[in-house]
Amino acid sequence: MTTQANLVDLATKAYIYGFPFIFNTQQIERYVTEGIGATTQVPFNNFTHAPHLAEPADKFVSVNNDTIYSNAPIDVSAGPVILSVPDTNGRYYVLQFVDAWSNNFAYVGKRATGTSAGKFFLTPPNWSGDVPEGMTQIKFPTNIGIIIGRFACDGEADLPAVKKLQTQLTITPLNKDKEVNGFTKYNKSLEKELAFFEQLRVYMEAFPPADRDLAKQESFAPIGLMDKGDSPYSNPSEELKNALLEGAKAGLAQIKQATTNFKSENGWGLTQHLFDYNADFFEIGTKQSEDWVITDREEAYIIRAVSAITALWGNHGYEAIYLMTWTDTDGNALNGNNKYKLELNPIPPVDSFWSITMYNLPEYYLCENPINRYSIGDRTPGIEYNEDGGITIVVSKEEPTDPKERANWLPAPDAEFRPMFRLYNPQKPLVDGSYHFPGFEKQ
């Protein structure tokens, strides 16, 4: 017998399991219906290019301010598509492949495939056939996914060179006359929480997960998620409705709580393995090793949800590391009304570049400031090094009067904030823990 408590527990687990899947597909759908920030609306199997580095007007969770985005919503339901990439002549770039379930399953770019021109053959799940000569096959785990492209850009003067590379990114469907399926329709008029579970029910059928997750999905049958045909949520019993509402609330609370559960160092959450929840789909550029795979599925589900709510579409740690902090070295919440210093000595060892970006709370959006500086790093014009080779970064709402502090100033909002450390192509010490991250010291 399934009790009310059992139903609530199942709904809570289903919310955690389904949150990144639904949040991810909703963001992909935004691209084909309205666009996101500076990247405009675009049909499936086309790139949309940001014309500039991200700004506060670009409302996307933890958007990066280091690279220019070139993103492409992908639908391979009509058959394979061909991706062509340009020769970037050594410039850092990465094309990150994300399936409907938010798995990072392939990489093309400087680290993974080099910077020469190339062609890649993107195929649907369970496709069989001949891969054209000179092309590399990339198997999509789900019919729908997205390519997140990032080109390193050193400011306004570098934009023309990046834009030229953007125009050379192309996607060509093999079956040009065949329409793609797109997203399956579901009843969006339901109450918010019920619409979530309805979308999850419909999308689980449309975009099957890894085989190992099928049993997990079957466990949700008592709350209607395995029902076929008519929605069980259009006119649910009070018992089911209350369980779903309570489960959604509890699930979201657990996800938010888990965002602060990471092992930390001087306030920084050590999230080098935040995107290791994919245990099944490994195409070019990925690492299928125990160091980079969370094999405990229950742990993977909550980590996957945390990654979605805090840093959707982040790369694996071997491509880029993302560290987040909410507190100073005394454990107090970071707030722009205070002044902080961050002493980087030695400088983090990377093969490409590093930065620290400022975000507000609770949305994790970029923050308006008087000098339009949203991040600071080793490529920031005018940044000043110390005599010992280190860098002292100053963070505050108020603009420093000292010239050196002003050069190394990362403006903060007039409220609590959360910065993010990004380290592109990190070297071994950043991954194995032998490099130690300093914290923000309140002055």
N, C-alpha and C positions, 0 to 999 in steps of 0.2 A: 504494500500500500504506500502510495506517495503522499506524504504529509505536506502541509503548507511550508514547514521549515525546509523540507527537501526541495520543494519547488523554488523557494527563495535561493537556496544554495546553488541549484542548477542554473538559475537565472544570473546569479552573480558570476559564476564560472563562465557562462556563455558570454556575458558582457565583456569580461576580460579577454576571453579567447577571440571574440569577434571585433573588439574595438579597433585594433590596428588595420584589420581587413576592411572594415567599413570606412574608417577615416581615410585610409589610403585611396580606396576606389572613389570616394567622394572628391578628393583632390584631383585625381586623374580626370574625373568627369568635369570638374571646373575648367580644365584646359579645353575640352571640346565644346563647352557651352558658353563660357564667359571670359576665360583667361584668368591669370593670377598675376596681380601687380603689373610689372612692366612687360611680362610675357603675355601676349595677346591670345585670344581664342584661336584655335587651329583644329582642323579635322584630324581624325586618326591618321597615323602614318605620315605625319608632317612635323617638321621642327618649327617651334616658335622661339624666337631669339630675343633675349633682353637687350635693349639698346644701350644700357648703362649698368654700372654697378648698383646693387640693391640699395634702396633708400627706405625711410620710414613709411612712405606711401605703399610700399610693397608688403601687404599684410599676409605674411606667411610665417609659420612657426620657425624660429631660429634660422631665418634666411641668411645666407652668407654674403659678406661684403668684400670677399677676396677675389672672386672669379665672376666672369660673365656667364650667365646661364643660357644654355641652348637645350630646350627640353622637347621631347616628342612623345605624346600618348600613342601607344602601339596597340593595334588589333590585328592579330594574325589569323582570325577566324576564316578569312577568305583565301588563305594560303600564304606561302612564304613572301617576305619582303626583303629587299636588298638595301643594306646600309653602306654608304660610301663615306669615308672620312679623308680629310686632306692631310698633306704633309705639313706639320706644324713647325718643322725646322728646329726641334729641340724644346719648343715651348711646352710647359706643363699643361696637360688637359686630361680629363677623364670623362668617359661616357659610362655611367653606372646604370645597369639594367635591373629594374625592380618589377617583380610580378604582382598580381592582384593581392596576394597575401602579405605584401611588403618585404618579401625576401630579396636581398641582393644576390643575384644569381650569375652575373657576368660583369666583366669590366673590359673596356677598350680604352687605351690611352697610354701615356708616357710610361708608367710603371708596368702595365700589363702587356702591351703589344708594341711599345715604341712610338715614335712620332712620325713614321713614314705613312704615306697614303695607303689605304687598304679598303677591301670590300668584305662585308660580312652578310651571311645568308641566315636570316631570322625565320625560324620555322615554328609551326604550331605544335601543341602537345601531341605526342604519338604519331608525328609525321614520318613518312618513309618516302624516300626518293633519292635522286642523285643531286649532290651539291655541285654547283657549277665550278669549273676549274678556276683556281686562283682566288676562291672565296673560302672563308672560314664559317662553318655552321655555328649558330648560337640557338639552342633549343629553348623555347619559351615554355615555362611550366603551366602557364594559364594563357588563354587566348588574348586577354587584355593585360597590359603592363605599361611601363613608362621608362623612357630613357632620360636620365638626368645628366645633362652635359655641362661641364664647367671648364672654361678657359681662363688661365691665369691672365690677369690684366693689371698693369702697373699704372693705373690712373687714366685721366682724360686723354693724355697724349698717346696712350697705347691703344685707345679704342678703335681707330681705323684699321689697325693690323688685325685686331680680334674680329671685327665685323667682316673682314675679308675672309677669314677662316670660317666664320659662321655660315656664310653663303655657300661654302663648298661642302657642307654637311647635307647629304641628300638621302631620301628614302624612296625606293621605287617598288611598288607592289608587283609581284610576278603575274597575278591575275588582275589586271587593271580594270576590267569591266565587271568584276564581281564585287557586290556590296559586302561590307563587313557587318557583323551582327551587332556590334556596339554593346551597350549595357542593357541587360534584361529589365523590363518594366516591373515596377512594384508600386503598391499603394502608398503614395507619399502624403496622403491626407490624414493619416492616422495621428493620434497623439504622439508627441516626439519620441518617447521611450518605446512605444509600440511600433512606430515606424522603423526604429533601429532594429528591432527583432524581426520585423517583416523583411527589411532589406537583407538582413543576415540570412534568413531562411531562403529567400529567392537566390541570393548570390552564392550561397554554399552549393546550391545545385548547379548554377551556371558556371562557376569557377571552382572545380573540385580542388581540394588541398593535396598535400603529399599523402601517400597511402597510409603512413603511420598515424595520421591525424583522423582517419575515417572513424575509428572506434570512439574517439573523443566526441566527434559530432553525433554519433549514434546515441551517446549518453544523454544528449539534450532532447531526445524524443518526447519525454513527459511534458516539456514546456512548448511543444509544437514545432520545433525547429526542423524536424525531419518530415513534416506533413507535406504532401504534394497537392497541387491544385489550389483550391480556395484557401484563403488566409484564415488561420485560426485566431488571428488578432483583430479581425474586423468587428467581431461581436463576442469577445472572450467572456468567460465566467468571471465573477468578481474575484474568485480565488486565484485564477491565473493572472488576471490583470494586476492585482495587488502584488503578486509574487514577482512579476516582471518589473513593475515600477520600483519595488524595493530592491530587487537584484541589480537593476541598472544603477541605482544610487550607491549601493554598496560596492559594486564593481568599480565605478569611477573613483570612489574614495580609496579603494585599495591600490588602484593604479597611481593615484597622486601620492599616496603614502610611499609607494615603492620608488618614486623618483628620488627620494632622499636616503635610500637604503644601501647605496654603494659604499664600498670601502673608500675611505678618503685620506687625503694627505694635505695638511694645512688648509683644509676647507674644500679642496678640489675633489669632486667625485671621480674616482679612477674608472672611467668608462671605456677603456680601450676595447672591451669586449661587448659593448652595448648592442652591436649589430650581428652577433654570432648565433642568432636563433634559427637561421636556415641550416637544416641538417640533411637536406635531400637533393638540392639542385645546384650543381657546380659546373658551370661552363667556363669559358676562357677567362683568365684573370683572377679566378677565385682560388682559395686555399682550402682543400678538403682534408683538414688534419684536426686532431683532438684539441690542438691549441686554439683553434678558431671555430669550434662548433660546440654549442650548448646541447649536450645529448639528453639531459633531463628535460622532458617536454613540458612539464608543469612550470619549471623555472623559465624555460624558453618563452612560454605564453605570456608571463608577466613582464619579462624583459622586452619582448616584442611590443607590448602595449606601452611600456615606459618610453621606448625609443620613438614610438609614433607621437606620443603627446608632447615630448620634449624636443625631438630633433628628427622629424620625419624626413626620410630620404638621405640619412647620413650614410657615409661609406663604412666598410669594414675598417678595423684599426690598422690593417697593413696598408691601406690606401691613404687614410687620414684618421687622426685621432681627435676626438672631441671631448674636452673636459669641461665640466660645468661646476660652478660654485654659487652658493647662496650666502655664504658666511665669511667673516674675516678670521684671522688666526686665533682670535679669542672665542670664536664660536657664535658671535653675534651677527644678526642679519646685515648684509651690505645695504647701505643707504647713501644716496648721493648728497645728503646734507653733511656727511662726514668726508674727510680727506683720507685717502689710502695710498700707500706705496707698495709696489710689487718689485722686488729685487730679483732680476733674472741673471744669475751668475753661477754656473756657466749658462750660455745661451742654449736653448733646446736644440739637440742635433737632428736636423732634418735634411733630406736630399732635395727638397723643393723650397718651401717657405713656411712661416708660422704667423699667426695673428691672434689677437684677443678682441672679441667683438662684444659690444654692449647691448643688452636686451632688457626690456621692461618686464614687469610682472603684472598680471599672471599670464599674459598672452605670449611672451617671448618674442616681441616685435622689436625692430630697431627703434632707437630713441632720437627724437629731434634734439639738436643742439646748435649753438651759435656758430660753430666752425664747420658744421657738416662732416664731422669725423665720427664714423660709426664703428671703426675698428682701428687697431694699432698693431704694428708688427715689424718684421725685419725689412719690409719694402716701403714703410711709411716715409714719405719725403721729409727730410730734415730731422729725423730721429737722432738723438745724441747718445753715444756710448760713453760709459765710464772709463776711467784710465785703466782699470783692470780688465776691460773687455766686456763687462756686463752692461745691462740696461736697467735703469730705474724708471718704471712706469708709474705715473701719477693718475689717480682716479678721483674725481670729485665733481660736484655740480658747479662749484665756483671755478672760474678760470684762474690758473696760477699766475702770479706776477713775476716769479723768477723765470728768466728766458729758457733755461734748460728744462725746468719743469713744464713750461708751456709747450716746448717742442715734443715732450714725451707724455702729453696729457691725453687721457681718454675721457671725454665728457660723460657724466652720469646724469640720470634724471633726478628730479626733486622728490625722490621716493625710493623704495627698495628696488633692487635690480639684480640681475643674474648675468654675469659675463660668461662667455664661452671661449676656451682656448682651442684653436685649431692648429694642427701640425700635419702638414702635407708630406707624404712619403717619409714617415718617421723612421729614424734609424733605430737599431736594436735597443739601445738604452731606454728609449721612450716606451718600448713595448714590454721589455722584461722587468721593468721596475728599478733598474739601476740608476736611472736619472730621477732626482727628487724635485718635485714641484714646490716652489715657495708659495706662501699665501699672501693675501692682502693684509698689510699691517696698518691699523688705524693710527693716524698721526695725532 
